[in-house]
Amino acid sequence: MPRPEVLKNVKEAEDDADSIVAEAEEEREQILSEAREQAAEIRSQAEEEATELREQRLAEAREEIEAEREEILDSGQEDRKALLTAAEASEEEAADYVLDAFKEAVHAQA
């Protein structure tokens, strides 16, 4: 093969190689760009799901807290009623005691 033809073939091979490398570089950039877009979409979707889950858990926690609050209030009302009943009974006993003491004091002076 004559030397100019070999040089021409080498030049064509180099040009082909440069073309292949350029195409591969473009493809790499395109793949990276698509991967970044997919990653951003996945991240965005994950953030949305995390927000929804957080809001759901907060709502459930609020419901539980409200239920506990109602139980505490109901229990407090029951305790209040029991104390009021006991106080009323003690009030009657105290009044009877004072009346008896007064009667004894009156009889003792008579």
Backbone as ProteinMPNN parsed JSONL, in Angstrom:
{"seq_chain_A": "MPRPEVLKNVKEAEDDADSIVAEAEEEREQILSEAREQAAEIRSQAEEEATELREQRLAEAREEIEAEREEILDSGQEDRKALLTAAEASEEEAADYVLDAFKEAVHAQA", "coords_chain_A": {"N_chain_A": [[0.837, -1.159, 0.0], [0.624, 2.171, -0.893], [2.29, 4.921, 0.629], [0.905, 7.505, 0.889], [-1.727, 6.623, 0.76], [-1.928, 5.012, 3.006], [-1.571, 6.935, 4.985], [-3.842, 8.413, 4.506], [-5.797, 6.529, 5.199], [-5.197, 6.21, 7.896], [-5.735, 8.789, 8.774], [-8.488, 8.884, 8.212], [-9.322, 6.877, 9.966], [-8.612, 8.058, 12.393], [-10.299, 10.263, 12.284], [-12.757, 8.916, 12.302], [-12.544, 7.728, 14.825], [-12.454, 10.035, 16.436], [-15.007, 10.972, 15.908], [-16.545, 8.89, 16.953], [-15.796, 9.093, 19.647], [-16.752, 11.689, 20.196], [-19.516, 11.318, 19.79], [-19.959, 9.414, 21.752], [-19.385, 10.95, 23.998], [-21.405, 12.885, 23.819], [-23.601, 11.185, 24.156], [-23.048, 10.258, 26.709], [-23.322, 12.655, 28.167], [-26.033, 13.123, 27.709], [-27.175, 10.887, 28.922], [-26.337, 11.328, 31.563], [-27.687, 13.724, 32.046], [-30.365, 12.867, 31.838], [-30.371, 11.057, 33.932], [-29.946, 12.76, 36.084], [-32.314, 14.247, 35.959], [-34.173, 12.215, 36.467], [-33.362, 11.525, 39.03], [-33.942, 13.898, 40.361], [-36.729, 13.905, 40.073], [-37.377, 11.582, 41.497], [-36.443, 12.319, 44.025], [-38.117, 14.497, 44.515], [-40.619, 13.231, 44.507], [-40.24, 11.523, 46.675], [-39.986, 13.387, 48.715], [-42.563, 14.485, 48.665], [-44.058, 12.23, 49.4], [-42.992, 11.805, 51.928], [-43.83, 14.122, 53.206], [-46.617, 13.793, 53.085], [-46.836, 11.468, 54.649], [-45.835, 12.422, 57.072], [-47.784, 14.365, 57.68], [-49.999, 12.703, 57.91], [-49.246, 11.118, 60.108], [-49.057, 13.122, 62.037], [-51.731, 13.923, 62.16], [-52.885, 11.562, 63.125], [-51.597, 11.433, 65.605], [-52.621, 13.75, 66.772], [-55.302, 13.031, 66.961], [-55.106, 10.902, 68.779], [-54.119, 12.283, 71.005], [-56.252, 14.021, 71.476], [-58.225, 12.15, 72.139], [-57.106, 11.078, 74.493], [-57.135, 13.396, 76.014], [-59.885, 13.844, 76.26], [-60.535, 11.579, 77.758], [-59.132, 12.146, 80.11], [-60.44, 14.484, 80.906], [-63.038, 13.466, 81.303], [-62.516, 11.656, 83.365], [-61.651, 13.443, 85.291], [-64.021, 14.869, 85.719], [-65.577, 12.86, 86.848], [-64.087, 12.369, 89.181], [-64.392, 14.86, 90.37], [-67.149, 14.906, 90.848], [-67.289, 12.811, 92.695], [-65.748, 13.867, 94.791], [-67.291, 16.096, 95.391], [-69.648, 14.891, 96.278], [-68.627, 13.564, 98.515], [-67.818, 15.783, 99.979], [-70.264, 17.028, 100.416], [-71.46, 15.104, 102.03], [-69.718, 15.202, 104.187], [-70.214, 17.766, 104.964], [-72.816, 17.636, 105.954], [-72.327, 15.917, 108.097], [-70.587, 17.541, 109.571], [-72.271, 19.672, 110.167], [-74.171, 18.332, 111.75], [-72.476, 17.582, 113.853], [-71.697, 20.087, 114.887], [-74.2, 21.04, 115.661], [-74.886, 19.118, 117.591], [-72.808, 19.607, 119.426], [-73.443, 22.196, 120.138], [-75.929, 21.789, 121.34], [-75.144, 20.243, 123.53], [-73.594, 22.114, 124.855], [-75.503, 23.995, 125.523], [-77.179, 22.479, 127.206], [-75.333, 21.962, 129.153], [-74.994, 24.4, 130.32], [-77.451, 24.88, 131.408]], "CA_chain_A": [[0.0, 0.0, 0.0], [1.451, 3.374, -0.943], [2.331, 5.712, 1.861], [-0.179, 8.473, 1.003], [-2.978, 5.917, 1.01], [-1.874, 4.603, 4.427], [-1.812, 8.15, 5.776], [-5.253, 8.749, 4.338], [-6.55, 5.556, 6.01], [-4.952, 6.563, 9.308], [-6.478, 10.035, 9.011], [-9.898, 8.507, 8.257], [-9.511, 6.126, 11.207], [-8.582, 9.039, 13.478], [-11.552, 11.023, 12.201], [-13.813, 8.019, 12.778], [-12.366, 7.591, 16.276], [-12.886, 11.308, 17.021], [-16.461, 10.992, 15.786], [-17.065, 7.929, 17.925], [-15.575, 9.677, 20.975], [-17.676, 12.816, 20.333], [-20.849, 10.747, 19.957], [-19.994, 8.789, 23.086], [-19.419, 12.058, 24.964], [-22.765, 13.425, 23.764], [-24.476, 10.183, 24.756], [-22.773, 10.283, 28.15], [-23.946, 13.861, 28.714], [-27.469, 12.929, 27.652], [-27.503, 9.904, 29.963], [-26.177, 12.018, 32.851], [-28.78, 14.688, 32.175], [-31.574, 12.105, 32.128], [-30.227, 10.488, 35.276], [-30.166, 13.864, 37.037], [-33.739, 14.544, 35.95], [-34.852, 11.124, 37.177], [-33.023, 11.643, 40.458], [-34.718, 15.027, 40.881], [-38.116, 13.458, 40.169], [-37.453, 10.625, 42.61], [-36.283, 13.102, 45.252], [-39.345, 15.277, 44.686], [-41.677, 12.293, 44.881], [-39.947, 11.058, 48.037], [-40.312, 14.49, 49.624], [-44.015, 14.562, 48.734], [-44.523, 11.091, 50.194], [-42.587, 12.042, 53.317], [-44.717, 15.168, 53.72], [-47.922, 13.165, 53.302], [-46.716, 10.56, 55.788], [-45.7, 13.251, 58.27], [-49.087, 14.952, 57.968], [-50.865, 11.613, 58.368], [-48.849, 10.764, 61.478], [-49.448, 14.232, 62.915], [-53.179, 13.847, 62.34], [-53.148, 10.426, 64.019], [-51.144, 11.812, 66.949], [-53.592, 14.715, 67.299], [-56.491, 12.275, 67.337], [-54.795, 10.18, 70.015], [-54.024, 13.273, 72.084], [-57.615, 14.474, 71.757], [-58.914, 11.058, 72.842], [-56.557, 11.051, 75.855], [-57.625, 14.615, 76.676], [-61.28, 13.591, 76.617], [-60.529, 10.618, 78.866], [-58.677, 12.852, 81.313], [-61.522, 15.377, 81.321], [-64.116, 12.635, 81.847], [-62.054, 11.15, 84.658], [-61.66, 14.593, 86.203], [-65.419, 15.144, 86.068], [-66.006, 11.806, 87.78], [-63.422, 12.649, 90.463], [-65.018, 16.067, 90.914], [-68.454, 14.507, 91.382], [-67.052, 12.006, 93.902], [-65.314, 14.79, 95.853], [-68.438, 16.921, 95.755], [-70.528, 14.03, 97.074], [-67.971, 13.368, 99.813], [-67.862, 17.06, 100.697], [-71.64, 17.234, 100.886], [-71.666, 14.193, 103.168], [-68.949, 15.746, 105.311], [-70.892, 18.993, 105.385], [-73.931, 17.213, 106.799], [-71.744, 15.404, 109.344], [-70.066, 18.689, 110.321], [-73.427, 20.414, 110.695], [-74.71, 17.525, 112.851], [-71.517, 17.659, 114.946], [-71.806, 21.424, 115.488], [-75.499, 21.108, 116.32], [-74.786, 18.314, 118.805], [-71.942, 20.319, 120.366], [-74.205, 23.336, 120.625], [-76.942, 21.274, 122.253], [-74.455, 19.851, 124.776], [-73.177, 23.332, 125.556], [-76.738, 24.606, 126.071], [-77.589, 21.638, 128.325], [-74.339, 22.071, 130.217], [-75.206, 25.696, 130.989], [-78.772, 24.924, 132.021]], "C_chain_A": [[0.896, 1.24, 0.0], [1.255, 4.209, 0.319], [1.214, 6.741, 1.931], [-1.519, 7.804, 1.303], [-3.046, 5.459, 2.464], [-2.161, 5.809, 5.3], [-3.279, 8.559, 5.709], [-6.115, 7.815, 5.197], [-6.395, 5.848, 7.505], [-5.76, 7.804, 9.665], [-7.97, 9.73, 9.115], [-10.208, 7.753, 9.552], [-9.519, 7.07, 12.405], [-9.856, 9.865, 13.488], [-12.728, 10.187, 12.708], [-13.75, 7.879, 14.304], [-12.819, 8.865, 16.982], [-14.407, 11.416, 17.012], [-17.102, 10.084, 16.825], [-16.947, 8.49, 19.344], [-16.552, 10.827, 21.208], [-19.104, 12.315, 20.553], [-20.993, 10.115, 21.337], [-20.086, 9.859, 24.165], [-20.815, 12.677, 25.006], [-23.754, 12.47, 24.441], [-24.293, 10.157, 26.272], [-23.452, 11.477, 28.808], [-25.466, 13.722, 28.753], [-27.913, 11.958, 28.752], [-27.395, 10.548, 31.346], [-27.32, 12.995, 33.095], [-30.08, 13.974, 32.53], [-31.531, 11.519, 33.538], [-30.458, 11.564, 36.337], [-31.647, 14.218, 37.118], [-34.522, 13.469, 36.711], [-34.59, 11.217, 38.673], [-33.822, 12.78, 41.087], [-36.185, 14.638, 41.047], [-38.301, 12.504, 41.342], [-37.37, 11.366, 43.942], [-37.56, 13.885, 45.549], [-40.493, 14.38, 45.138], [-41.477, 11.799, 46.313], [-40.292, 12.141, 49.055], [-41.823, 14.628, 49.777], [-44.573, 13.433, 49.601], [-44.181, 11.278, 51.663], [-43.491, 13.096, 53.956], [-46.096, 14.592, 54.013], [-47.901, 12.255, 54.52], [-46.621, 11.343, 57.095], [-47.046, 13.847, 58.658], [-50.062, 13.898, 58.485], [-50.537, 11.249, 59.814], [-49.214, 11.865, 62.468], [-50.948, 14.19, 63.189], [-53.534, 12.708, 63.292], [-52.747, 10.773, 65.45], [-52.118, 12.799, 67.579], [-54.872, 14.012, 67.743], [-56.272, 11.527, 68.642], [-54.753, 11.137, 71.201], [-55.41, 13.766, 72.473], [-58.396, 13.404, 72.521], [-58.428, 10.974, 74.293], [-57.067, 12.246, 76.664], [-59.063, 14.408, 77.138], [-61.372, 12.612, 77.788], [-60.151, 11.299, 80.17], [-59.785, 13.772, 81.823], [-62.679, 14.59, 81.927], [-63.751, 12.114, 83.229], [-62.076, 12.269, 85.701], [-63.072, 14.951, 86.633], [-65.938, 14.123, 87.074], [-65.386, 12.035, 89.157], [-64.067, 13.849, 91.152], [-66.36, 15.712, 91.56], [-68.287, 13.716, 92.671], [-66.63, 12.903, 95.066], [-66.47, 15.659, 96.328], [-69.409, 16.138, 96.634], [-69.937, 13.82, 98.47], [-68.018, 14.647, 100.633], [-69.254, 17.331, 101.225], [-71.94, 16.339, 102.085], [-70.927, 14.714, 104.387], [-69.608, 17.001, 105.846], [-72.061, 18.658, 106.315], [-73.414, 16.711, 108.153], [-71.237, 16.56, 110.202], [-71.207, 19.487, 110.934], [-74.032, 19.654, 111.867], [-73.801, 17.624, 114.072], [-71.632, 19.004, 115.668], [-73.118, 21.547, 116.248], [-75.484, 20.319, 117.631], [-73.932, 19.029, 119.855], [-72.677, 21.512, 120.966], [-75.244, 22.894, 121.648], [-76.3, 20.877, 123.584], [-74.05, 21.08, 125.577], [-74.386, 24.004, 126.195], [-77.182, 23.797, 127.281], [-76.629, 21.763, 129.481], [-74.525, 23.374, 130.989], [-76.537, 25.714, 131.727], [-78.858, 24.237, 133.32]], "O_chain_A": [[1.821, 1.341, 0.806], [0.206, 4.191, 0.962], [0.597, 6.85, 2.991], [-2.348, 8.364, 2.021], [-4.109, 5.514, 3.083], [-2.923, 5.707, 6.262], [-3.875, 8.987, 6.698], [-7.057, 8.266, 5.848], [-7.352, 5.743, 8.272], [-6.391, 7.867, 10.72], [-8.648, 10.25, 10.001], [-11.253, 7.977, 10.162], [-10.324, 6.912, 13.323], [-10.428, 10.137, 14.544], [-13.583, 10.679, 13.445], [-14.777, 7.907, 14.982], [-13.493, 8.795, 18.01], [-15.017, 11.887, 17.972], [-18.071, 10.457, 17.487], [-17.877, 8.378, 20.143], [-17.124, 10.938, 22.292], [-19.818, 12.835, 21.41], [-22.019, 10.266, 22.001], [-20.802, 9.679, 25.15], [-21.346, 12.961, 26.08], [-24.626, 12.895, 25.199], [-25.263, 10.047, 27.023], [-24.075, 11.348, 29.862], [-26.11, 14.15, 29.711], [-28.915, 12.194, 29.428], [-28.256, 10.341, 32.201], [-27.853, 13.085, 34.201], [-30.814, 14.415, 33.415], [-32.54, 11.494, 34.242], [-31.089, 11.308, 37.363], [-32.176, 14.46, 38.203], [-35.417, 13.779, 37.497], [-35.493, 11.01, 39.484], [-34.32, 12.651, 42.205], [-36.815, 14.995, 42.042], [-39.273, 12.61, 42.09], [-38.126, 11.08, 44.871], [-38.023, 13.93, 46.688], [-41.247, 14.734, 46.045], [-42.438, 11.674, 47.071], [-40.826, 11.85, 50.125], [-42.317, 14.86, 50.88], [-45.452, 13.655, 50.434], [-44.979, 10.951, 52.541], [-43.87, 12.969, 55.12], [-46.678, 14.867, 55.062], [-48.83, 12.264, 55.328], [-47.241, 10.981, 58.095], [-47.414, 13.838, 59.833], [-50.855, 14.166, 59.388], [-51.435, 11.091, 60.642], [-49.628, 11.587, 63.593], [-51.382, 14.398, 64.322], [-54.385, 12.87, 64.166], [-53.465, 10.45, 66.396], [-52.414, 12.709, 68.77], [-55.453, 14.356, 68.772], [-57.144, 11.516, 69.511], [-55.284, 10.837, 72.27], [-55.713, 13.912, 73.657], [-59.144, 13.722, 73.446], [-59.231, 10.818, 75.213], [-57.388, 12.119, 77.845], [-59.417, 14.754, 78.265], [-62.184, 12.792, 78.695], [-60.769, 11.062, 81.208], [-60.041, 13.834, 83.026], [-63.24, 14.994, 82.946], [-64.571, 12.127, 84.147], [-62.472, 12.057, 86.847], [-63.296, 15.301, 87.792], [-66.642, 14.467, 88.023], [-66.064, 11.912, 90.177], [-64.262, 13.849, 92.368], [-66.668, 16.155, 92.667], [-69.037, 13.911, 93.627], [-67.095, 12.725, 96.192], [-66.61, 15.924, 97.522], [-69.928, 16.665, 97.618], [-70.646, 13.889, 99.473], [-68.232, 14.604, 101.844], [-69.416, 17.808, 102.349], [-72.592, 16.763, 103.039], [-71.453, 14.672, 105.499], [-69.564, 17.269, 107.047], [-72.264, 19.317, 107.335], [-73.971, 17.026, 109.205], [-71.431, 16.564, 111.418], [-71.123, 19.926, 112.081], [-74.374, 20.263, 112.88], [-74.285, 17.738, 115.198], [-71.661, 19.059, 116.898], [-73.152, 22.093, 117.351], [-75.998, 20.78, 118.65], [-74.287, 19.056, 121.033], [-72.547, 21.8, 122.156], [-75.424, 23.533, 122.685], [-76.859, 21.149, 124.646], [-74.144, 21.098, 126.804], [-74.286, 24.528, 127.305], [-77.535, 24.387, 128.302], [-77.026, 21.684, 130.643], [-74.242, 23.434, 132.186], [-76.708, 26.539, 132.624], [-79.925, 24.207, 133.933]]}, "name": "protein", "num_of_chains": 1, "seq": "MPRPEVLKNVKEAEDDADSIVAEAEEEREQILSEAREQAAEIRSQAEEEATELREQRLAEAREEIEAEREEILDSGQEDRKALLTAAEASEEEAADYVLDAFKEAVHAQA"}
